[in-house]
């Protein structure tokens, strides 16, 4: 079972992983990139030692970078290990996805082989998943081509928590190795392109002699490349694309010449593309394929001059990052959602509730008597008190009352935070953000009588019924155990009571669990979120009302069966 703190630890780990992955592409050379790969393992993935073994042109692997120990770095950096010995290692031990773990019980045979290695002495493990000083963990790095070319191997040692990595740590290391391979390929490609560009910037004769080299680097690059017009009415129109980009988008080169990237980008990513269309710009966006699907890519722009004084063109490198994005989305979902029911977890619930609240209640919304005279046309969320006179400044688009109090800000007088107000009674007509705290009645007896598997089946079905019973846009979250919370905005007092009754009636219907029909009841406490309250205060209020409701009903009525 997850502890309450695990989602927060995962979120923190995910943020750190994002940072070190971003650092991989910030290096200026291949050597810097390799060192960043090793440093990222130590700074972001909770290991004390990291070694990057890079495949050379002859197939053997050289220790290209090391992090975590100056003594080990001085001893083995630059040493070479035969390819055959590495392939032997990558076929031993346990396969953790694409990772390879060799426990000390098998790895002793490798102590004297000819692969450069570093290990420390230490006591025998005290428990099953404790890391042994002679355990070995390898993360192969493969190229993005269809042949799965081995680029190198990352070896790690001494996890800081002293334990072998679990599924979360294994997935993070595997994703990091995938991104490291992309960064190394990009660094090599950038180095080749930079060398070509240096030659292109020399005299005209050198430019002509290097044209074939540039053409080959462009045409046969393993990732997508495009040349687009720069400036003028046709700015951004694709002039030339390589085979890799055509394959990625499923479109022939002749068809791509009718488009610019702005024509192909996902509507939600247009702004990102426009902000990064200049020289040196970088963006992660979705581009449309011929089959109407979208693929996540990383774009990087450079400017190339056609001749010494001729027109300039935009050279764009397009890298397929679909797998990485899919991993990121999966990791983010696992960090913010309950593993059993798939509902948002406590951390995600608090994040969504916090986004609705601010610290100062009533700073924008005041009693209503209609819009300010001469003010901007609606709709907007301001309500104005008829006892004041209001003026509208069209230059700053700001509304003032007679006391000099201003509403809104320059740019748009109704582009602001909408304050959350709790209804005081059903008669006042106020619609607010209802927080329904749900605790199941009789759930413990099901666990005790039929086992935790039956209990899990009940929780999954209750989560489904709660989700089915609310509107699109409402939030159903699981706090843990048999406690759930529903956030439903735009409800009055009677609306919230009706919703709680409907959800309770849905829950008490028989549930098939453990091969038998069982029943649970549900107690609901209805709280109201309001600006000026903290998230803890909102949840505590709903929780307390749930217990009042639970105590007010007899055991017969609380138990559904």
For each residue, the residues with C-beta under 8 A, 3 or more apart:
1:
2: 6 7 338 339
3: 6
4: 7 346 480
5: 8 9
6: 2 3 9 10
7: 2 4 10 11 335 336 345 346 347 348
8: 5 11 12 347
9: 5 6 12 13
10: 6 7 13 14 168 331 334 335
11: 7 8 14 15 335 336 347
12: 8 9 15 16
13: 9 10 16 17 46 168 172
14: 10 11 17 18 331 332 335
15: 11 12 18 19
16: 12 13 19 20 43 44
17: 13 14 20 21 44 45 172 175 176 331
18: 14 15 21 22 328
19: 15 16 22 23 44
20: 16 17 23 24 39 40 43 44 45 176
21: 17 18 24 40 176 179
22: 18 19 25 26
23: 19 20 26 27 36 39 40
24: 20 21 27 33 36 37 40 179 180 182 183
25: 22 183 186 282
26: 22 23 36
27: 23 24 32 33 35 36 183 187
28: 32
29: 32 33 187 191
30: 33 34 184 187 188 191
31: 34 35 64 65
32: 27 28 29 35 36 187
33: 24 27 29 30 36 37 183 184 186 187
34: 30 31 37 38 52 54 64 65 184
35: 27 31 32 38 39 65 67
36: 23 24 26 27 32 33 39 40 183
37: 24 33 34 40 41 50 52 65 154 180 183 184
38: 34 35 41 42 50 51 52 65 66 67 68 154
39: 20 23 35 36 42 43 50 67
40: 20 21 23 24 36 37 43 44 45 176 180
41: 37 38 44 45 47 50 67 154 156 176
42: 38 39 45 47 48 49 50 67 68
43: 16 20 39 40
44: 16 17 19 20 40 41 176
45: 17 20 40 41 42 156 169 172 173 176
46: 13 159 160 161 169
47: 41 42 50 68 156 157 158 159 160
48: 42 68 69 157 158 159 160
49: 42 66 67 68 69 72 118 156 157 158
50: 37 38 39 41 42 47 66 67 68 154 155 156 157
51: 38 63 65 66 72 76 118 154 155 156
52: 34 37 38 63 64 65 66 152 154 180
53: 61 62 63 64 81 86 116 152 153 154 155
54: 34 61 62 64 151 152 184
55: 59 60 61 83 150 151 152
56: 59 60 61 62 80
57:
58:
59: 55 56 83
60: 55 56 80 81 82 83
61: 53 54 55 56 80 81 83 86 115 152 153
62: 53 54 56 78 79 80 81
63: 51 52 53 66 76 77 78 79 80 81 116
64: 31 34 52 53 54 77 152
65: 31 34 35 37 38 51 52 77
66: 38 49 50 51 52 63 69 72 73 76 77
67: 35 38 39 41 42 49 50 73
68: 38 42 47 48 49 50 72 157 158
69: 48 49 66 72 73 118
70: 73 74
71: 74 75
72: 49 51 66 68 69 75 76 118
73: 66 67 69 70 76 77
74: 70 71 77
75: 71 72 118
76: 51 63 66 72 73 79 116 117 118
77: 63 64 65 66 73 74
78: 62 63
79: 62 63 76 116
80: 56 60 61 62 63 116
81: 53 60 61 62 63 85 86 114 115 116
82: 60 85 86 114 115
83: 55 59 60 61 86 87
84: 87 88
85: 81 82 88 89 113 114 115
86: 53 61 81 82 83 89 90 115 153
87: 83 84 90 91
88: 84 85 91 92
89: 85 86 92 100 102 110 115 136 138
90: 86 87 100 138 140 153
91: 87 88
92: 88 89 100 102 106 107 110
93: 100 101 102 103 106 107 136
94: 100 101 102 103
95: 98 99 100
96: 99 100 101 170 174
97: 170 171 174
98: 95 139 140 142 174 177
99: 95 96 137 138 139 140 170 173 174 177
100: 89 90 92 93 94 95 96 137 138 140
101: 93 94 96 135 136 137 138 164
102: 89 92 93 94 106 107 110 135 136 137 138
103: 93 94 106 107 132 135
104: 107 108 132 133 134 135
105: 108
106: 92 93 102 103 109
107: 92 93 102 103 104 110 111 134 135 136
108: 104 105 111 134
109: 106 113
110: 89 92 102 107 113 115 117 136
111: 107 108 134
112:
113: 85 109 110
114: 81 82 85
115: 61 81 82 85 86 89 110
116: 53 63 76 79 80 81
117: 76 110 155
118: 49 51 69 72 75 76 157
119: 133 134 157
120: 133 157 158
121: 133
122: 132 133
123: 126
124: 132
125: 128 130 131 132
126: 123 130
127: 130
128: 125
129: 163 164 166
130: 125 126 127 162 163 164
131: 125 135 158 159 162 163 164
132: 103 104 122 124 125 135
133: 104 119 120 121 122 158
134: 104 107 108 111 119
135: 101 102 103 104 107 131 132 157 164
136: 89 93 101 102 107 110 155 157
137: 99 100 101 102 155 156 157 165 173
138: 89 90 99 100 101 102 153 154 155
139: 98 99 153 154 155 156 173 174 176 177
140: 90 98 99 100 150 152 153 154 177
141: 150 151 152 153 154 177 178 180 181 184
142: 98 148 149 150 151 178 181
143: 147 148 149 150 151 181 185 222
144: 181 182 185 222 223 319 320
145: 148 149 222
146:
147: 143
148: 142 143 145
149: 142 143 145
150: 55 140 141 142 143 153
151: 54 55 141 142 143 181 184 185
152: 52 53 54 55 61 64 140 141 181 184
153: 53 61 86 90 138 139 140 141 150
154: 37 38 41 50 51 52 53 138 139 140 141 173 177 180
155: 50 51 53 117 136 137 138 139
156: 41 45 47 49 50 51 137 139 159 173
157: 47 48 49 50 68 118 119 120 135 136 137
158: 47 48 49 68 120 131 133
159: 46 47 48 131 156 162 163 164 165 169
160: 46 47 48
161: 46
162: 130 131 159
163: 129 130 131 159 166
164: 101 129 130 131 135 159
165: 137 159 168 169 170 173
166: 129 163 169 170
167: 170 171
168: 10 13 165 171 172 334
169: 45 46 159 165 166 172 173
170: 96 97 99 165 166 167 173 174
171: 97 167 168 174 175 327 331
172: 13 17 45 168 169 175 176 331
173: 45 99 137 139 154 156 165 169 170 176 177
174: 96 97 98 99 139 170 171 177 178
175: 17 171 172 178 179 324 327 328 331
176: 17 20 21 40 41 44 45 139 172 173 179 180
177: 98 99 139 140 141 154 173 174 180 181
178: 141 142 174 175 181 182 323 324 327
179: 21 24 175 176 182 183 324
180: 24 37 40 52 141 154 176 177 183 184
181: 141 142 143 144 151 152 177 178 184 185
182: 24 144 178 179 185 186 319 321 324
183: 24 25 27 33 36 37 179 180 186 187
184: 30 33 34 37 54 141 151 152 180 181 187 188
185: 143 144 151 181 182 188 189 222 223
186: 25 33 182 183 189 190 223 317 319
187: 27 29 30 32 33 183 184 190 191
188: 30 184 185 191 192
189: 185 186 192 193 217 221 222 223 317
190: 186 187 193 194
191: 29 30 187 188 194 195
192: 188 189 195 196 217
193: 189 190 196 197 217 302 315 317
194: 190 191 197 198
195: 191 192 198 199
196: 192 193 199 200 210 213 214 217
197: 193 194 200 201 302 304
198: 194 195 201 202
199: 195 196 202 206 207 209 210 213
200: 196 197 206 207 210 214 304 305
201: 197 198 305
202: 198 199 206 207
203: 206 207 308
204: 207 208 307 308
205: 208 209
206: 199 200 202 203 209 210
207: 199 200 202 203 204 210 211 307 308
208: 204 205 211
209: 199 205 206 212
210: 196 199 200 206 207 213 214
211: 207 208 214 215
212: 209 215 216
213: 196 199 210 216 217
214: 196 200 210 211 217 218
215: 211 212 218 219
216: 212 213 219 220
217: 189 192 193 196 213 214 220 221
218: 214 215 221 225 227 240 242
219: 215 216 242 243
220: 216 217 242
221: 189 217 218 224 225 242 244 317
222: 143 144 145 185 189 244
223: 144 185 186 189 244 317 318 319 320
224: 221 241 242 244 245 248 249 297 317 318 319 320
225: 218 221 241 242 244 245 315 316 317 318
226: 238 240 241 242 245 256 261 315 316 318
227: 218 238 239 240 241 304 313 314 315 316
228: 235 236 237 238 239 260 261 313 314 316
229: 232 234 235 236 237 239 313 314
230: 235 303 311 312 313 314
231: 235 311 312
232: 229 235
233:
234: 229 237
235: 228 229 230 231 232 260
236: 228 229 260 261 262 277 314
237: 228 229 234 257 259 260
238: 226 227 228 241 256 257 259 260 261
239: 227 228 229 257 313
240: 218 226 227 253 257
241: 224 225 226 227 238 245 246 253 256 257
242: 218 219 220 221 224 225 226 245 246
243: 219 246 247
244: 221 222 223 224 225 247 248 318
245: 224 225 226 241 242 248 249 256 318
246: 241 242 243 249 250 251 252 253 256
247: 243 244 250
248: 224 244 245 287 289 295 297 318 320
249: 224 245 246 256 264 287 288 289 290 295
250: 246 247 289 290 291
251: 246 255 256 289 290
252: 246 255 256
253: 240 241 246 256 257
254: 257
255: 251 252 258 259 290
256: 226 238 241 245 246 249 251 252 253 259
257: 237 238 239 240 241 253 254
258: 255
259: 237 238 255 256 263 264
260: 228 235 236 237 238 263 264
261: 226 228 236 238 264 265 273 287 299 316
262: 236 265 270 273 274
263: 259 260
264: 249 259 260 261 287 288
265: 261 262 269 270 273 285 286 287 288
266: 269 270 285 286 287 288 294
267: 270
268: 286
269: 265 266 272 273 283 285 286
270: 262 265 266 267 273 274
271: 274 275
272: 269 275 276 283 284 285
273: 261 262 265 269 270 276 277 283 285 299
274: 262 270 271 277
275: 271 272 281 283
276: 272 273 281 282 283 299 301
277: 236 273 274 281 301 314
278: 281 301
279: 301 302 303 314
280: 301 302
281: 275 276 277 278 299 300 301
282: 25 276 298 299 300 301
283: 269 272 273 275 276 298 299
284: 272 296 297 298 299 321 325
285: 265 266 269 272 273 296 297 299
286: 265 266 268 269 294 295 296 297
287: 248 249 261 264 265 266 294 295 297 318
288: 249 264 265 266 292 293 294
289: 248 249 250 251 292 293 294 295
290: 249 250 251 255
291: 250
292: 288 289
293: 288 289
294: 266 286 287 288 289
295: 248 249 286 287 289 320 322
296: 284 285 286 320 321 322 324 325
297: 224 248 284 285 286 287 318 319 320 321
298: 282 283 284 318 319 321
299: 261 273 276 281 282 283 284 285 316 317 318
300: 281 282 316 317 319
301: 276 277 278 279 280 281 282 314 315 316 317
302: 193 197 279 280 314 315 316 317
303: 230 279 312 313 314 315
304: 197 200 227 312 313 314 315
305: 200 201 308 310 311 312 313
306: 310 311 312 313
307: 204 207 310
308: 203 204 207 305
309:
310: 305 306 307
311: 230 231 305 306
312: 230 231 303 304 305 306
313: 227 228 229 230 239 303 304 305 306
314: 227 228 229 230 236 277 279 301 302 303 304
315: 193 225 226 227 301 302 303 304
316: 225 226 227 228 261 299 300 301 302
317: 186 189 193 221 223 224 225 299 300 301 302
318: 223 224 225 226 244 245 248 287 297 298 299
319: 144 182 186 223 224 297 298 300
320: 144 223 224 248 295 296 297 323
321: 182 284 296 297 298 324 325
322: 295 296 325 326
323: 178 320 326 327
324: 175 178 179 182 296 321 327 328
325: 284 296 321 322 328 329
326: 322 323 329 330
327: 171 175 178 323 324 330 331
328: 18 175 324 325 331 332
329: 325 326 332 333
330: 326 327 333 334
331: 10 14 17 171 172 175 327 328 334 335
332: 14 328 329 335 336
333: 329 330 336 337
334: 10 168 330 331 337 339
335: 7 10 11 14 331 332 347
336: 7 11 332 333 344 345 347 348 351
337: 333 334 342 343 344 345 348
338: 2 341 342 343 344 345 477 478
339: 2 334
340: 456 459 460 478
341: 338 459 460 463 478
342: 337 338 463
343: 337 338 463 467 476 477 478 484
344: 336 337 338 348 349 352 475 476 477 478
345: 7 336 337 338 348 349 477 478 479
346: 4 7 349 350 477 478 479 480
347: 7 8 11 335 336 350 351
348: 7 336 337 344 345 351 352 477
349: 344 345 346 352 353 475 477 479 485 487
350: 346 347 353 354 535
351: 336 347 348 354 355
352: 344 348 349 355 356 475 487
353: 349 350 356 357 435 487 529 535 538 539
354: 350 351 357 535
355: 351 352
356: 352 353 420 433 489 529
357: 353 354 420 529 530 531 532 533 534 535 538
358: 361 363 417 419 531 532
359: 531 532
360: 363 531 532
361: 358 419 421 530 531 532
362: 365 366 419 421 531 532
363: 358 360 419
364: 381 382 407 416 417 418 419
365: 362 381 382 383 419 421
366: 362 383 384 385
367: 383 385
368: 383 384 385
369: 383 384 385 386 387
370: 384 386
371: 375 378 380 382 384
372: 375 382 384 390 391 392 399
373: 389 390 392
374: 390 391 392
375: 371 372 390 392 399 413
376: 380 392 397 413 414
377:
378: 371 414
379: 414
380: 371 376 413 414
381: 364 365 414 416 418
382: 364 365 371 372 399 407 408 413 414
383: 365 366 367 368 369
384: 366 368 369 370 371 372 388 390 399 401
385: 366 367 368 369 388 401
386: 369 370
387: 369
388: 384 385 401 402 403
389: 373 401 402
390: 372 373 374 375 384 399 400 401 402
391: 372 374 399 400
392: 372 373 374 375 376 398 399 400 413
393: 396 397 398 399 400
394: 397
395:
396: 393 410
397: 376 393 394 408 410 411 412 413
398: 392 393 406 407 408 409 410 413
399: 372 375 382 384 390 391 392 393 406 407 408 413
400: 390 391 392 393 404 405 406 407
401: 384 385 388 389 390 404 405 407
402: 388 389 390
403: 388
404: 400 401
405: 400 401
406: 398 399 400
407: 364 382 398 399 400 401 413
408: 382 397 398 399 412 413 414 415 416
409: 398 412 413 415 416
410: 396 397 398
411: 397 415
412: 397 408 409 415
413: 375 376 380 382 392 397 398 399 407 408 409
414: 376 378 379 380 381 382 408
415: 408 409 411 412
416: 364 381 408 409
417: 358 364
418: 364 381
419: 358 361 362 363 364 365 531
420: 356 357 432 433 529 530 531
421: 361 362 365 430 432 530 531
422: 430 432 433 528 529 530
423: 426 428 429 430 431 432 492 493 528
424: 428 430
425: 428 493
426: 423 492 493 494
427:
428: 423 424 425
429: 423 492
430: 421 422 423 424 492
431: 423 489 490 491 492 495
432: 420 421 422 423 489 490 491 492 528 529 530
433: 356 420 422 487 488 489 490 491 528 529 530
434: 486 487 488 489 491 495 496 499 526 527 528
435: 353 485 486 487 526 527 528 529 538 539 541 542
436: 485 486 488 496 499 500 503 524 525 526 527 542
437: 483 484 485 524 525 526 527 539 542 543 545 546
438: 466 483 484 485 486 503 522 523 524 546
439: 482 483 522 523 546 550
440: 443 458 462 482 483 507 520 521 522
441: 520 521 522 523 550 558 559 560
442: 445 446 519 520 521 558 559 560 561
443: 440 446 447 455 458 459 482 520
444: 447 448 482
445: 442 448 449
446: 442 443 449 450 454 455 458 513 518 520
447: 443 444 450 451 452 454 455
448: 444 445
449: 445 446
450: 446 447 453 454 455 513 514 516 518
451: 447 454 455 514
452: 447 455 456
453: 450 456 457 514
454: 446 447 450 451 457 458 513 514 516 518
455: 443 446 447 450 451 452 458 459 513
456: 340 452 453 459 460
457: 453 454 460 461 511 512 513 514
458: 440 443 446 454 455 461 462 511 513 518 520
459: 340 341 443 455 456 462 463 478 482
460: 340 341 456 457 463 464
461: 457 458 464 465 511 512 513
462: 440 458 459 465 466 482 484 507 511 520 522
463: 341 342 343 459 460 466 467 476 478 484
464: 460 461 467 468
465: 461 462 468 469 503 506 507 509
466: 438 462 463 469 470 476 484 486 503 506 507
467: 343 463 464 470 476
468: 464 465 506
469: 465 466 499 502 503 506
470: 466 467 474 476 486 488 499 503
471: 474 488
472:
473: 489
474: 470 471 486 487 488 489
475: 344 349 352 485 486 487
476: 343 344 463 466 467 470 484 485 486
477: 338 343 344 345 346 348 349 484 485 486 487
478: 338 340 341 343 344 345 346 459 463 483 484 485
479: 345 346 349 483 484 485
480: 4 346 483
481:
482: 439 440 443 444 459 462 520
483: 437 438 439 440 478 479 480
484: 343 437 438 462 463 466 476 477 478 479
485: 349 435 436 437 438 475 476 477 478 479 539 542
486: 434 435 436 438 466 470 474 475 476 477 499 503
487: 349 352 353 433 434 435 474 475 477 529
488: 433 434 436 470 471 474 491 496 499
489: 356 431 432 433 434 473 474
490: 431 432 433
491: 431 432 433 434 488 495 496 499
492: 423 426 429 430 431 432 495 496
493: 423 425 426 496 497
494: 426 497 498
495: 431 434 491 492 498 499
496: 434 436 488 491 492 493 499 500 526
497: 493 494 500 501 526
498: 494 495 501 502
499: 434 436 469 470 486 488 491 495 496 502 503
500: 436 496 497 503 504 524 526
501: 497 498 504 505
502: 469 498 499 505 506
503: 436 438 465 466 469 470 486 499 500 506 507 522 524
504: 500 501 507 508 521 522 524
505: 501 502 508 509
506: 465 466 468 469 502 503 509
507: 440 462 465 466 503 504 520 521 522 560
508: 504 505 519 520 521 522 560 561
509: 465 505 506 519
510: 517 518 519 561
511: 457 458 461 462 517 518 519 520
512: 457 461 515 516 517
513: 446 450 454 455 457 458 461 516 518
514: 450 451 453 454 457 518
515: 512
516: 450 454 512 513
517: 510 511 512
518: 446 450 454 458 510 511 513 514 561
519: 442 508 509 510 511 560 561
520: 440 441 442 443 446 458 462 482 507 508 511 560 561
521: 440 441 442 504 507 508 557 558 559 560
522: 438 439 440 441 462 503 504 507 508 560
523: 438 439 441 546 547 549 550 553 558
524: 436 437 438 500 503 504 546 549
525: 436 437 542 543 544 545 546 547 548 549
526: 434 435 436 437 496 497 500 542 545
527: 434 435 436 437 538 539 541 542 543 545
528: 422 423 432 433 434 435 538 541
529: 353 356 357 420 422 432 433 435 487 533 538
530: 357 361 420 421 422 432 433 533 538
531: 357 358 359 360 361 362 419 420 421
532: 357 358 359 360 361 362
533: 357 529 530 537 538 541
534: 357 537 538
535: 350 353 354 357 538 539
536: 539 540
537: 533 534 540 541
538: 353 357 435 527 528 529 530 533 534 535 541 542
539: 353 435 437 485 527 535 536 542 543
540: 536 537 543 544
541: 435 527 528 533 537 538 544 545
542: 435 436 437 485 525 526 527 538 539 545 546
543: 437 525 527 539 540 546 547
544: 525 540 541 547 548
545: 437 525 526 527 541 542 548 549
546: 437 438 439 523 524 525 542 543 549 550
547: 523 525 543 544 550 551
548: 525 544 545 551 552
549: 523 524 525 545 546 552 553
550: 439 441 523 546 547 553 558
551: 547 548
552: 548 549
553: 523 549 550 557 558
554: 557 558
555: 558 559
556: 559
557: 521 553 554
558: 441 442 521 523 550 553 554 555
559: 441 442 521 555 556
560: 441 442 507 508 519 520 521 522
561: 442 508 510 518 519 520
